[in-house]
Amino acid sequence: MRRELSIRFETLLIRRLALEELEAFTLKRLRPVLGREVAQIVDNVLADRTEATADVLDALRLQYPDHANELERRFLQQSGFRLIVFALWRLVRGGVDRRRFAGRSET
């Protein structure tokens, strides 16, 4: 059961992040293309889903506080690690001068 709970909790955390991104996307990209009315409908649906997701996460936090804290801590660590790896990948892919990055001059 612990494994299933962990998977469910992580899925909900990812869903919450995705919904937040979709809300920003709706405001910035969909609204100019589809118009204010359609964007408002989409935004309302996303707000309802965000609220439902938050409610389930809150319930799991209340029911399993220690396990939820551990899962959130681990999720944040993994997310931070992925951000660092992605930033380094972008630097390498972007052609960073490795000598400058290592603190050496060209002389």
C-alpha positions as CSV (number, residue, x, y, z in Angstrom):
1,M,0.0,0.0,0.0
2,R,2.9,2.4,0.7
3,R,4.1,2.1,-2.8
4,E,0.7,2.8,-4.3
5,L,0.3,5.8,-2.0
6,S,3.7,7.1,-3.1
7,I,2.8,6.8,-6.7
8,R,-0.6,8.5,-6.2
9,F,0.9,11.4,-4.2
10,E,3.7,12.0,-6.8
11,T,1.1,11.8,-9.6
12,L,-1.0,14.5,-7.9
13,L,2.1,16.7,-7.3
14,I,2.9,16.5,-11.0
15,R,-0.7,17.1,-12.0
16,R,-0.8,20.2,-9.8
17,L,2.4,21.6,-11.5
18,A,1.0,20.7,-15.0
19,L,-2.3,22.5,-14.2
20,E,-0.4,25.6,-13.1
21,E,1.5,25.6,-16.3
22,L,-1.7,25.2,-18.3
23,E,-3.3,28.1,-16.5
24,A,-0.3,30.3,-17.5
25,F,-0.4,29.0,-21.0
26,T,-4.1,29.7,-21.3
27,L,-3.6,33.3,-20.2
28,K,-0.6,34.0,-22.4
29,R,-1.2,32.0,-25.5
30,L,-4.8,30.7,-25.8
31,R,-6.5,33.9,-24.9
32,P,-5.1,36.0,-27.8
33,V,-5.9,33.2,-30.2
34,L,-9.2,31.9,-29.0
35,G,-10.6,35.0,-27.4
36,R,-11.5,36.0,-23.9
37,E,-14.7,33.9,-23.6
38,V,-13.1,30.6,-24.6
39,A,-10.0,31.2,-22.6
40,Q,-12.3,31.9,-19.5
41,I,-14.1,28.6,-20.0
42,V,-10.7,26.7,-20.2
43,D,-9.5,28.7,-17.2
44,N,-12.6,27.7,-15.2
45,V,-12.1,24.0,-16.0
46,L,-8.5,24.2,-15.0
47,A,-9.3,26.0,-11.8
48,D,-11.8,23.3,-10.9
49,R,-9.3,20.6,-11.6
50,T,-6.6,22.5,-9.6
51,E,-8.9,22.8,-6.6
52,A,-9.9,19.1,-6.8
53,T,-6.2,18.1,-7.0
54,A,-5.3,20.4,-4.0
55,D,-8.2,18.9,-2.0
56,V,-6.9,15.3,-2.6
57,L,-3.4,16.3,-1.7
58,D,-4.6,18.0,1.5
59,A,-6.5,14.9,2.4
60,L,-3.5,12.7,1.9
61,R,-1.3,15.1,3.9
62,L,-3.8,14.9,6.8
63,Q,-4.2,11.1,6.6
64,Y,-0.5,10.3,6.2
65,P,1.5,13.4,7.4
66,D,4.9,11.9,7.9
67,H,4.8,9.9,4.6
68,A,3.5,13.0,2.7
69,N,6.3,15.2,4.1
70,E,8.9,12.6,3.1
71,L,7.4,12.2,-0.4
72,E,7.3,16.0,-0.9
73,R,10.9,16.4,0.3
74,R,12.0,13.7,-2.1
75,F,10.0,15.2,-5.0
76,L,11.5,18.6,-4.4
77,Q,15.0,17.1,-4.3
78,Q,14.5,15.2,-7.6
79,S,12.9,18.3,-9.2
80,G,15.9,20.5,-8.2
81,F,18.3,17.9,-9.5
82,R,16.5,17.8,-12.8
83,L,16.6,21.6,-13.1
84,I,20.4,21.6,-12.4
85,V,21.0,18.8,-15.0
86,F,18.9,20.7,-17.6
87,A,20.7,24.0,-16.9
88,L,24.1,22.3,-17.3
89,W,22.9,20.5,-20.5
90,R,21.8,23.9,-21.9
91,L,25.2,25.4,-21.1
92,V,27.1,22.6,-22.8
93,R,24.8,22.5,-25.8
94,G,25.0,26.2,-26.1
95,G,28.7,26.0,-26.6
96,V,30.0,27.3,-23.3
97,D,33.7,28.0,-23.5
98,R,34.9,25.3,-21.1
99,R,38.1,27.1,-20.2
100,R,36.1,30.2,-19.1
101,F,33.7,28.0,-17.2
102,A,36.6,26.3,-15.4
103,G,38.0,29.8,-14.5
104,R,41.0,29.6,-16.9
105,S,41.9,32.4,-19.3
106,E,42.7,31.9,-23.0
107,T,46.3,32.9,-22.6
